[in-house]
Amino acid sequence: MKVAVSVYGKVLNKMYILLYILVGGIAGWIASIIMHQNSRMGIIANIVVGLVGAAIGGLIAHLTGLGGLSIFTFWGFGFAILGAVILIAIINAIRGHR
């Protein structure tokens, strides 16, 4: 059975899916450390925050005129972390944490 997912019109195979999860998890973990939430977040939360943060970071890059960035580049990874930090700040504001 062949597994493929379409992201931004590109078909990704199993290896790319695993790489997105891994890099998203690392971005989420770094963001949780920056926001002092590391002790509250597990691996699944870090992955989800990292992947959603990558989408937010990609949107920010697009709106600032930097175009589409891949999460697998230095700048793309940086924007993924930025987006994850923004996401954690929004979640904290909604929940009432500092």
Backbone bond lengths (Angstrom), bond angles and torsions (degrees), N, CA, C in turn:
res aa  C-N    CA-C-N  psi(-1)  N-CA   C-N-CA  omega(-1)  CA-C   N-CA-C  phi
1 M - - - 1.446 - - 1.521 108.17 -
2 K 1.303 115.83 132.22 1.457 121.94 -179.26 1.527 109.32 -99.34
3 V 1.340 116.69 126.83 1.453 121.98 179.29 1.520 108.56 -106.14
4 A 1.317 116.10 127.03 1.461 120.60 177.72 1.519 108.90 -144.36
5 V 1.306 115.59 143.00 1.455 122.41 179.23 1.515 107.39 -126.48
6 S 1.327 116.85 140.40 1.455 121.13 178.94 1.525 109.69 -99.34
7 V 1.337 116.94 120.89 1.455 123.39 176.57 1.519 107.08 -127.66
8 Y 1.338 115.91 124.19 1.466 121.47 -178.03 1.524 111.19 53.41
9 G 1.319 116.85 36.25 1.453 121.35 178.14 1.514 114.47 79.00
10 K 1.329 117.97 1.83 1.460 121.71 179.27 1.525 108.81 -105.09
11 V 1.303 115.53 136.95 1.457 119.89 177.85 1.528 108.31 -88.30
12 L 1.324 115.23 127.37 1.464 120.93 -177.92 1.518 109.36 -109.35
13 N 1.300 116.26 138.60 1.452 119.24 176.53 1.522 109.88 -91.04
14 K 1.322 116.64 -176.73 1.466 121.72 -176.07 1.525 112.53 -57.23
15 M 1.321 118.38 -38.92 1.455 121.50 -176.83 1.529 110.72 -64.94
16 Y 1.321 117.19 -43.24 1.457 119.77 179.07 1.523 111.40 -66.00
17 I 1.325 116.78 -36.59 1.459 119.81 177.49 1.522 109.82 -61.54
18 L 1.329 116.77 -45.30 1.465 120.75 178.12 1.521 111.46 -63.91
19 L 1.322 117.64 -39.09 1.465 120.72 178.34 1.527 111.35 -65.73
20 Y 1.331 117.60 -40.94 1.462 120.16 176.46 1.521 110.97 -61.21
21 I 1.318 117.53 -42.09 1.465 121.38 178.62 1.522 110.17 -64.15
22 L 1.324 117.37 -45.01 1.460 121.63 -179.41 1.525 111.50 -63.67
23 V 1.317 117.45 -51.50 1.468 120.99 -177.98 1.530 110.21 -67.43
24 G 1.338 117.70 -38.18 1.457 120.72 175.90 1.519 111.78 -62.63
25 G 1.333 116.55 -40.25 1.458 120.83 177.46 1.518 112.29 -63.54
26 I 1.322 116.73 -41.04 1.467 120.63 178.35 1.528 110.29 -66.33
27 A 1.343 116.93 -42.38 1.466 120.28 178.07 1.528 110.59 -62.60
28 G 1.321 117.68 -42.18 1.457 121.33 177.82 1.513 112.50 -65.40
29 W 1.325 116.15 -38.39 1.470 120.91 178.89 1.532 110.71 -64.69
30 I 1.332 116.73 -45.73 1.466 120.53 178.97 1.527 109.85 -62.98
31 A 1.328 117.19 -41.70 1.468 120.12 178.49 1.522 111.18 -63.97
32 S 1.343 117.62 -38.27 1.469 119.72 179.24 1.524 111.14 -67.46
33 I 1.321 117.50 -32.07 1.463 120.84 175.60 1.531 109.84 -69.00
34 I 1.326 116.81 -44.38 1.466 121.21 179.60 1.528 110.48 -60.31
35 M 1.321 116.80 -39.70 1.464 121.76 -176.68 1.535 112.92 -90.58
36 H 1.320 117.95 7.29 1.461 124.07 179.31 1.532 112.30 57.34
37 Q 1.317 115.98 39.95 1.463 122.24 179.03 1.526 111.91 -117.09
38 N 1.321 116.97 9.36 1.455 120.88 -173.49 1.525 112.63 -59.78
39 S 1.333 117.58 -37.77 1.462 120.02 -178.01 1.522 112.10 -71.96
40 R 1.322 118.29 -19.21 1.461 122.43 -179.00 1.516 113.28 -93.59
41 M 1.321 117.64 -14.19 1.460 120.81 -173.23 1.523 110.50 -110.50
42 G 1.301 115.61 137.08 1.454 121.38 175.45 1.518 110.56 -97.42
43 I 1.311 115.92 -173.63 1.462 120.81 -175.82 1.529 111.70 -65.95
44 I 1.326 117.52 -38.91 1.464 120.10 -179.96 1.534 109.83 -66.06
45 A 1.323 117.20 -44.09 1.468 120.59 178.52 1.526 110.64 -62.05
46 N 1.330 117.57 -40.45 1.464 120.64 178.41 1.527 110.98 -62.77
47 I 1.321 117.25 -41.75 1.464 120.68 179.88 1.525 110.39 -64.90
48 V 1.339 116.31 -47.35 1.470 119.92 -178.85 1.524 110.65 -63.29
49 V 1.329 116.94 -46.08 1.467 120.60 179.41 1.530 110.20 -62.75
50 G 1.320 117.28 -40.20 1.463 120.25 178.93 1.514 113.09 -65.19
51 L 1.333 117.42 -42.42 1.466 120.55 -179.76 1.527 111.44 -69.90
52 V 1.329 117.46 -43.52 1.470 120.29 177.09 1.532 109.39 -67.41
53 G 1.327 116.34 -38.52 1.462 120.36 176.81 1.524 112.16 -62.37
54 A 1.321 116.87 -35.34 1.466 120.45 176.85 1.524 110.38 -64.66
55 A 1.328 116.96 -38.47 1.466 120.00 176.76 1.525 110.81 -66.66
56 I 1.333 117.03 -42.18 1.472 121.02 177.77 1.529 109.64 -64.21
57 G 1.334 116.85 -44.88 1.456 120.65 178.37 1.517 112.18 -62.21
58 G 1.329 116.84 -38.39 1.465 120.71 176.59 1.516 111.70 -64.25
59 L 1.325 116.53 -38.25 1.458 120.73 176.67 1.525 110.92 -65.50
60 I 1.327 116.51 -42.48 1.470 120.62 177.47 1.524 110.48 -62.14
61 A 1.326 116.86 -43.76 1.470 120.50 178.84 1.524 110.77 -61.97
62 H 1.315 116.31 -40.88 1.466 120.33 179.13 1.530 111.06 -66.04
63 L 1.337 116.81 -43.70 1.464 120.39 -178.04 1.527 112.84 -69.62
64 T 1.336 117.18 -25.53 1.463 120.15 178.41 1.526 112.41 -90.04
65 G 1.327 116.41 3.57 1.458 120.63 176.18 1.512 115.26 87.00
66 L 1.320 117.36 10.60 1.459 119.86 179.41 1.522 112.37 -84.01
67 G 1.313 116.81 -7.75 1.456 120.82 178.50 1.512 111.99 78.21
68 G 1.317 115.20 -169.94 1.458 120.51 -179.92 1.518 110.79 -78.49
69 L 1.317 115.31 126.60 1.453 120.78 178.40 1.517 109.37 -110.86
70 S 1.297 116.64 142.12 1.459 120.80 174.45 1.516 108.84 -85.34
71 I 1.328 116.55 142.81 1.467 120.82 178.00 1.530 110.41 -64.90
72 F 1.333 116.83 -16.69 1.460 120.79 -176.98 1.520 113.47 -89.49
73 T 1.338 117.91 10.90 1.460 121.33 174.39 1.522 108.82 -109.10
74 F 1.319 117.07 164.47 1.464 121.46 179.34 1.522 110.71 -57.96
75 W 1.342 116.86 -50.04 1.466 120.53 -178.18 1.524 110.87 -68.36
76 G 1.311 117.80 -37.65 1.454 120.64 177.56 1.519 111.95 -62.89
77 F 1.334 116.18 -41.18 1.464 120.59 177.59 1.528 110.33 -65.85
78 G 1.320 116.90 -40.27 1.470 121.12 177.68 1.521 111.63 -62.13
79 F 1.335 116.92 -43.03 1.455 119.65 178.01 1.525 111.64 -69.77
80 A 1.326 117.91 -29.58 1.468 120.81 174.86 1.527 110.01 -64.56
81 I 1.325 116.74 -42.57 1.468 120.50 177.52 1.523 109.94 -65.02
82 L 1.339 117.61 -44.40 1.464 121.65 178.15 1.525 110.81 -58.49
83 G 1.318 116.91 -45.92 1.459 120.44 178.79 1.518 112.03 -63.62
84 A 1.341 117.38 -38.06 1.462 121.23 178.57 1.527 110.94 -67.56
85 V 1.326 117.24 -38.25 1.470 120.87 176.64 1.528 109.52 -63.21
86 I 1.323 117.50 -43.85 1.459 121.65 178.40 1.529 110.00 -61.80
87 L 1.322 116.87 -42.94 1.467 120.83 179.22 1.522 111.35 -62.23
88 I 1.320 118.15 -45.06 1.466 121.06 178.38 1.523 110.60 -63.12
89 A 1.338 117.80 -39.93 1.465 120.73 177.70 1.524 111.03 -62.56
90 I 1.318 117.55 -40.98 1.464 121.15 177.94 1.528 110.53 -64.73
91 I 1.327 116.95 -45.08 1.469 120.99 178.59 1.518 110.36 -61.17
92 N 1.331 117.70 -43.76 1.467 121.14 178.31 1.522 111.86 -62.82
93 A 1.320 117.31 -39.11 1.468 120.91 178.88 1.523 110.92 -65.54
94 I 1.319 116.76 -39.60 1.465 120.68 178.79 1.525 110.96 -67.76
95 R 1.324 115.86 -42.10 1.462 120.36 -178.77 1.529 113.04 -78.30
96 G 1.319 117.62 -17.32 1.458 121.46 179.65 1.514 114.05 88.40
97 H 1.345 117.92 14.67 1.468 120.82 174.97 1.515 109.28 -82.43
98 R 1.338 114.83 162.59 1.466 118.80 177.83 1.506 110.59 -77.68
